[in-house]
Amino acid sequence: MRINIIGAGPAGNFTAFLLAKKGHNVNVYEKNSIIGSPVQCTGILSDYFSEVLDINKKFILNTIENTRIYSPDNNFVKAKIKKNYVICRKKFDNYLADMAKEEGAKYFLNHSFHTFEKKNNKIKSKFKNNGKNIFSESDILIGADGPLSQVSKSADIFNNRKFVTGTQIEIKMKNDNVVEFYPFIGCYAWVVPINKNAIRIGVVSYNNTKKLFDKFVNLKLGKKYNEKIIENQSGIIPIFNPNVIAQKKNVYLIGDSATFVKATSGGGINQSLKAAKILVDCINNKKDYQKEWQKNLYDKLFVHLIAHKVMQKFSLEEWNELINIFSEKKMKKILYTQSRDKIISMMIKVIFTKPSLLKFAKYFPKEELKNIRSPIF
Ligand SMILES: Cc1cc2nc3c(=O)[nH]c(=O)nc-3n(C[C@H](O)[C@H](O)[C@H](O)COP(=O)(O)OP(=O)(O)OC[C@H]3O[C@@H](n4cnc5c(N)ncnc54)[C@H](O)[C@@H]3O)c2cc1C
């Protein structure tokens, strides 16, 4: 089958690799001139990363096994975590693209997808390349074109989506190789070491992100941090939409274009890779992708969404209380043994260990749940 994939990020490249390996005629169209650039990502991945992909030194910058989670009163809980990986997105995206090329996928850079029309069972896509219109026909079209997915807009399945903005810099700073998390700043703020002498530091929020970022960075690095900046790496992140339609006949969405992102952390790479495997299995075995991604990804993404909405309502005092509770030995053990990519078993352990935390159920977003057309409600 001839398959056109829009977007050469992790979702598009890994899908291209898996499809080309199965013998499909795969074309990947990317609007930028360089794969993996500009970088708009912190590149931290939980231990679950090694379950979805064979880890290769070529794209790993660092591994981290300790975290500090801060509370507004400047206390923190320091805990051991299972190995987290910090990747170089430029190298990672190119690594996956090279794998796809080796299997025969063809890449077309500087090709910006605009729209498509259906002709019998074929899809005719229109691109702009250096001001010229280019057309390409395929049996299947896959939108792996990120948060603002033009493919989903052209297929009329963009619907109502919400986004947060992430403002991040990569900057020189000596550090002790501990990932720091500030869950009370905006949606969350972080410090992620990429080596002994450099970090990625950022804030994600629905609004005022730049203001929150400036305040946070001034506090952490002092006022004269500008001269130490290596790169600005900001971007937008979709909030998982439980009503998302990721398949309309032979048009499919994957990764950020399908809003497959953990709302508590903005992490989308592991979900992109997992979704690529699901999608390719569906195409090869004529399965219903909408049903299959819901069966395999929905529950976890949904629990992250609810946890995110609950946490957005915490007062500063409640954050102080919660971080204090996590200083207890048995709670630290949960942080070590449970992966954030397996949030359901983590939540169950947390509630069993500390039933008093059920009081935060008062923040459960009941009203919003009424509008959800989901497989579990
Ligand atoms: C500040 C920030 C920090 C983040 N940190 C993390 C993290 O630590 N861990 C994690 O797992 N996730 C993180 N994420 C999320 C992660 O970056 C995304 O989930 C991931 O990139 C999704 O991959 P994708 O392939 O779906 O989309 P993308 O990586 O966005 O790739 C989409 C590709 O499509 C191309 N494209 C877009 N429109 C068109 C078009 N019309 N025509 C042709 N090509 C097009 C784009 O140029 C891009 O190359 C972060 C995001 C941000 C903004």
PDBQT file of the ligand as one rigid body, heavy atoms in Angstrom, charges set to zero:
ROOT
HETATM    1  C1  LIG A 401       8.560  22.522  26.189  1.00  0.00    +0.000 C 
HETATM    2  C2  LIG A 401       8.196  21.079  25.937  1.00  0.00    +0.000 A 
HETATM    3  C3  LIG A 401       8.790  20.083  26.701  1.00  0.00    +0.000 A 
HETATM    4  C4  LIG A 401       8.456  18.745  26.468  1.00  0.00    +0.000 A 
HETATM    5  N1  LIG A 401       9.080  17.772  27.200  1.00  0.00    +0.000 NA
HETATM    6  C5  LIG A 401       8.798  16.469  26.990  1.00  0.00    +0.000 A 
HETATM    7  C6  LIG A 401       9.488  15.445  27.717  1.00  0.00    +0.000 A 
HETATM    8  O1  LIG A 401      10.363  15.717  28.535  1.00  0.00    +0.000 OA
HETATM    9  N2  LIG A 401       9.156  14.138  27.471  1.00  0.00    +0.000 N 
HETATM   10  C7  LIG A 401       8.192  13.792  26.551  1.00  0.00    +0.000 A 
HETATM   11  O2  LIG A 401       7.901  12.591  26.377  1.00  0.00    +0.000 OA
HETATM   12  N3  LIG A 401       7.545  14.752  25.843  1.00  0.00    +0.000 NA
HETATM   13  C8  LIG A 401       7.835  16.062  26.037  1.00  0.00    +0.000 A 
HETATM   14  N4  LIG A 401       7.191  17.037  25.307  1.00  0.00    +0.000 N 
HETATM   15  C9  LIG A 401       6.176  16.599  24.326  1.00  0.00    +0.000 C 
HETATM   16  C10 LIG A 401       6.858  16.011  23.082  1.00  0.00    +0.000 C 
HETATM   17  O3  LIG A 401       7.717  16.970  22.546  1.00  0.00    +0.000 OA
HETATM   18  C11 LIG A 401       5.773  15.625  22.070  1.00  0.00    +0.000 C 
HETATM   19  O4  LIG A 401       4.808  14.811  22.697  1.00  0.00    +0.000 OA
HETATM   20  C12 LIG A 401       6.402  14.844  20.902  1.00  0.00    +0.000 C 
HETATM   21  O5  LIG A 401       7.266  15.667  20.181  1.00  0.00    +0.000 OA
HETATM   22  C13 LIG A 401       5.278  14.339  19.987  1.00  0.00    +0.000 C 
HETATM   23  O6  LIG A 401       5.820  13.805  18.816  1.00  0.00    +0.000 OA
HETATM   24  P1  LIG A 401       5.032  13.932  17.426  1.00  0.00    +0.000 P 
HETATM   25  O7  LIG A 401       5.873  13.225  16.435  1.00  0.00    +0.000 OA
HETATM   26  O8  LIG A 401       3.630  13.549  17.637  1.00  0.00    +0.000 OA
HETATM   27  O9  LIG A 401       4.976  15.495  17.140  1.00  0.00    +0.000 OA
HETATM   28  P2  LIG A 401       6.151  16.524  16.840  1.00  0.00    +0.000 P 
HETATM   29  O10 LIG A 401       7.399  16.145  17.540  1.00  0.00    +0.000 OA
HETATM   30  O11 LIG A 401       5.558  17.874  17.096  1.00  0.00    +0.000 OA
HETATM   31  O12 LIG A 401       6.425  16.353  15.287  1.00  0.00    +0.000 OA
HETATM   32  C14 LIG A 401       5.520  16.824  14.336  1.00  0.00    +0.000 C 
HETATM   33  C15 LIG A 401       6.291  17.106  13.060  1.00  0.00    +0.000 C 
HETATM   34  O13 LIG A 401       5.359  17.479  12.052  1.00  0.00    +0.000 OA
HETATM   35  C16 LIG A 401       5.865  18.582  11.343  1.00  0.00    +0.000 C 
HETATM   36  N5  LIG A 401       4.717  19.307  10.763  1.00  0.00    +0.000 N 
HETATM   37  C17 LIG A 401       3.791  20.052  11.423  1.00  0.00    +0.000 A 
HETATM   38  N6  LIG A 401       2.884  20.545  10.561  1.00  0.00    +0.000 NA
HETATM   39  C18 LIG A 401       3.253  20.092   9.324  1.00  0.00    +0.000 A 
HETATM   40  C19 LIG A 401       2.708  20.273   8.023  1.00  0.00    +0.000 A 
HETATM   41  N7  LIG A 401       1.606  21.032   7.801  1.00  0.00    +0.000 N 
HETATM   42  N8  LIG A 401       3.332  19.683   6.973  1.00  0.00    +0.000 NA
HETATM   43  C20 LIG A 401       4.445  18.911   7.163  1.00  0.00    +0.000 A 
HETATM   44  N9  LIG A 401       5.012  18.728   8.380  1.00  0.00    +0.000 NA
HETATM   45  C21 LIG A 401       4.418  19.301   9.454  1.00  0.00    +0.000 A 
HETATM   46  C22 LIG A 401       6.630  19.388  12.373  1.00  0.00    +0.000 C 
HETATM   47  O14 LIG A 401       7.572  20.246  11.780  1.00  0.00    +0.000 OA
HETATM   48  C23 LIG A 401       7.271  18.267  13.199  1.00  0.00    +0.000 C 
HETATM   49  O15 LIG A 401       8.518  17.891  12.670  1.00  0.00    +0.000 OA
HETATM   50  C24 LIG A 401       7.492  18.392  25.488  1.00  0.00    +0.000 A 
HETATM   51  C25 LIG A 401       6.896  19.400  24.717  1.00  0.00    +0.000 A 
HETATM   52  C26 LIG A 401       7.251  20.731  24.929  1.00  0.00    +0.000 A 
HETATM   53  C27 LIG A 401       6.607  21.805  24.087  1.00  0.00    +0.000 C 
ENDROOT
TORSDOF 0
